[in-house]
Amino acid sequence: MKAKVVEVESEAFDLQERYDDVPHAWIQWKGTSVCMDVNCGCGCSSHICQESFVYYVKCPECSKIYFCNGHIELIEIKNISAEQNCIVEGELD
């Protein structure tokens, strides 16, 4: 997969993968904190922990700034043990 690059932040929103025709979710930040591992194109791996509203991340090595796509891929699992996993059931709109 080729890295996506834009000149200005408004272009990033239009360029992001939306997964329109496949199962997907959209993260809606509600003042909650997030921890995530970030892998930059320069090869640097970093960690962000307990930060709120993470719309962009900056690499501590090369200073590239990335837009965080709020769309996430959903992968169906046909056989899973509910007792061993944190499964959250969505509410109907």
N, C-alpha and C positions, 0 to 999 in steps of 0.2 A: 504494500500500500504506500502510495506517495504522500509525503507531508503536504499539507495545505498551507499556503502563505497568502496573506492579504496586506494591503497597504494601510487601511484604516479599520477601526473596530466595527463599524456598521457593515462592512463587507463580510466579516467573519460570521455574523448572524445569518446572512443569506447563504453562505457557503457550507454551513454545518450540515452534516448528515442528519436527516430527519426520520429515516426509516419509515416513510409514509405507508408503504405497502406490506410491511411485516410487523409482527408484534414489537412494541416498543413502549417506553415510558419517558416522562419528562420530569426532571427534578425541579421542584418548586421550593426555592430556599425560603424558609420561614423563620429566619433568625437562629437557625440551628447551626451547630458547629460540624465541621467535617475533618476527617483525617484521610489522607490519600497519598499514595506513592506516585511520584511524577517522574516520567522518563523522557528526557529531552532528546531532540534530534542530534545534539552534540555528543550524546553518550552518557551524560550525567544523570544519575538517579538521585532524587531527593525525596524528602518526606515533609508533608504539611500536616500539622495536627492541631486540632481545636481552634480552627479559624472559621469565621462566619462569612457568609456571602462570597464564596470563592468563585467569582466569574472569570478571573484571569489569574494565571500563575507566571512567575518569573524565575527563570533558571538561575541558580546561584553561581554557576560556572561561566556561562556565556552571555547571560542577561537577556536572552530571548524571552519575549512575553507571549504567552499562549492564551487564547480564548478557550474557556471550558464549555464544551458542548453540553447542554442540559439534557439532550436526548440520550437515552441509554438503550442498548439492545436487550431484548428479552429472549431467552432461550428456553423453550418448553422442555420440561422434564416429565416423562411419562410415569416413572416409578420412583417414588421418594418416600422416605420415612419421616413423617411429620413430627414425630417425637424427637428426632435428632437434628432438626433444622429450625431456624427462625423463619416461619412462614407467616406473612401478613396478608390478610384478605382485604381487597379493595372495597370501598364503598361505592354504590351506584350513584351516578350524578343525578 
